[in-house]
Amino acid sequence: MIEALQFEYMQNALIAAVLGSIACGIIGTYVVVKKIGYISGGIAHASFGGLGLGYFLGVDPMICLMPFSLVSAWTIGLISRKGNVSEDTAISILWTAGMSMGVIFIGLTPGYAPDLLSYLFGNILTVPRSDIFIMAGLDLFIFTAVFFFYREFLAVSYDEDYARASGINTMFFYLFLLTLVALTVVMLIKIVGIIMVIALLTIPPSIAKQYTINLKSMMILSVILGIVFTIAGLWVSYMLDLASGATVIILLVAAFLISAMIKKIKG
C-alpha cells in the first residue's frame, strides 16, 4: 500500500475515503438511531433521476442531482408525516420512480450513454483534487450543523414526543436531518456510488451501536470504523486488482456479520 501512495490517484482516493467516512459516520449515526436507513436508500436511488436529467439536458449531472435529491428527501419526509400514504410505500414509489426516470432520460440522450454501474458503485480511484475540497466543505458543514443543533437532533432521533413537548420544532429538524442525508448522498454519489453511500451510512454505525448507546461515542466509533474499512478495502482492491467500491462494501458486510456473531456468542 505504501508504494501505491506514490501515485496521485491513490492519494486522492485515500483522502476521499477518510472524508467520506467522516460525513457518513456522523450522519449515519442519526440514520441508524432514527431507523431511517430505508429513507436514506430511497433518497440515494431517487437521486438517479437527477443524474439522468442532467445528461438529457446536456449539463453537468451534479447540477440536477442536488435539487432532485433535496426534493426527494423533503417529499419523503412530508409524505411520511402529513400524508395518508405509509412511509415505506412513499419511499418505494420515489425510489422506483427516480431510478426509472434516470434510465429513461439517459436512454433518450443522443450520443454516448454513460455506464450506469459507475453511479451504482462509483470509482473512488478517479476522484479529482477538486472533489476533495468539496467533500471537505461538506464535512465542515455537517460538523457545524451537528455542533450547533446536537441537542435538537438528539431529541428528535430518540423521542420526538418529548422533543415536541420541549418546544422543539420536530418537523423542521426532521427535514433538516433528511437534508443532511441528501447532501451527503449528492456529494459522495459521484465518488463512491449509490450502493457504497448507503453502506457507509448504515453499516459502520450499526456496528458501533452494538458496543455503545452514547450518541457521541457512536459517531466517533462509526467514523473510525468507516476509515479503517474503506482504507482496508482500497488496499485489498489494489493488491488483488478488484473493484474498489465493491471490495469496501464486502469488507463492511463481513465486519458487521462477524461483529454480530461475536456479540451473540458473548450473550
Disulfide bonds with the S-S distance in Angstrom:
none
